[in-house]
């Protein structure tokens, strides 16, 4: 009876230590993310986008395909050159 109680206490302490280590790791990851936002915001956004796209690929493959298609269309529209105004349509300066 006493051996089982001692085993239970040891397991509880081990789980408490494991929980403390996980909380510390999460706090360290959040702190690193904040520092990276301050020092390199563009690379941090790319990293978070890649991470979320990877999670989306695993969870919902169809949504991932649609998201990639939408991103491709947005990039194509953003890189398109604007059409210049025709010569017969000039701006009127009053």
C-alpha positions as CSV (number, residue, x, y, z in Angstrom):
1,X,0.0,0.0,0.0
2,X,2.8,2.4,0.9
3,X,4.7,1.5,-2.3
4,X,1.7,2.5,-4.5
5,X,1.3,5.8,-2.6
6,X,5.0,6.6,-3.1
7,X,4.7,5.8,-6.8
8,X,1.7,8.1,-7.1
9,X,3.7,10.9,-5.4
10,X,6.7,10.4,-7.6
11,X,4.5,10.4,-10.7
12,X,2.7,13.6,-9.6
13,X,6.1,15.3,-9.0
14,X,7.3,14.2,-12.4
15,X,4.2,15.5,-14.1
16,X,4.6,18.8,-12.3
17,X,8.2,19.2,-13.4
18,X,7.2,18.3,-17.0
19,X,4.4,20.9,-16.9
20,X,6.9,23.5,-15.6
21,X,9.3,22.7,-18.4
22,X,6.6,23.0,-21.0
23,X,5.4,26.4,-19.7
24,X,9.0,27.6,-19.7
25,X,9.5,26.5,-23.3
26,X,6.3,28.2,-24.4
27,X,7.3,31.4,-22.7
28,X,10.7,31.3,-24.3
29,X,9.2,30.7,-27.7
30,X,6.8,33.7,-27.3
31,X,9.7,35.9,-26.2
32,X,11.8,34.8,-29.2
33,X,8.9,35.5,-31.5
34,X,8.5,39.0,-30.0
35,X,12.2,39.7,-30.4
36,X,12.2,38.5,-34.0
37,X,9.2,40.7,-34.8
38,X,11.2,43.7,-33.5
39,X,14.5,42.8,-35.3
40,X,13.3,41.1,-38.5
41,X,9.6,41.6,-39.1
42,X,9.5,40.6,-42.8
43,X,11.2,37.2,-42.1
44,X,9.0,36.6,-39.1
45,X,5.8,37.1,-41.2
46,X,7.2,34.8,-43.8
47,X,8.0,32.2,-41.1
48,X,4.5,32.4,-39.6
49,X,2.9,32.3,-43.0
50,X,4.8,29.2,-43.9
51,X,4.0,27.6,-40.5
52,X,0.3,28.3,-40.8
53,X,0.3,27.1,-44.5
54,X,2.0,23.9,-43.4
55,X,-0.6,23.3,-40.6
56,X,-3.4,24.1,-43.1
57,X,-1.9,21.5,-45.6
58,X,-2.1,18.8,-42.9
59,X,-5.5,19.7,-41.6
60,X,-7.4,20.8,-44.8
61,X,-5.7,20.0,-48.1
62,X,-8.5,21.5,-50.3
63,X,-8.4,24.8,-48.3
64,X,-4.6,24.8,-48.8
65,X,-4.9,24.4,-52.6
66,X,-7.4,27.3,-52.7
67,X,-5.2,29.5,-50.5
68,X,-2.2,28.9,-52.7
69,X,-4.3,29.7,-55.8
70,X,-5.5,32.9,-54.2
71,X,-2.0,34.0,-53.2
72,X,-0.8,33.3,-56.7
73,X,-3.6,35.5,-58.2
74,X,-2.8,38.3,-55.7
75,X,0.9,38.2,-56.6
76,X,0.1,38.2,-60.3
77,X,-2.2,41.2,-59.9
78,X,0.3,43.1,-57.7
79,X,3.2,42.6,-60.2
80,X,1.1,43.7,-63.2
81,X,2.1,47.1,-64.6
82,X,-0.5,49.8,-64.5
83,X,-1.9,50.9,-67.9
84,X,-0.9,54.5,-68.7
85,X,-3.6,57.0,-69.6
86,X,-4.3,57.4,-73.3
87,X,-3.0,60.6,-74.9
88,X,-6.4,61.9,-75.7
89,X,-7.5,61.7,-72.0
90,X,-5.5,64.3,-70.2
91,X,-6.1,65.5,-66.7
92,X,-7.7,68.9,-66.4
93,X,-5.9,71.3,-64.1
94,X,-8.1,74.2,-63.0
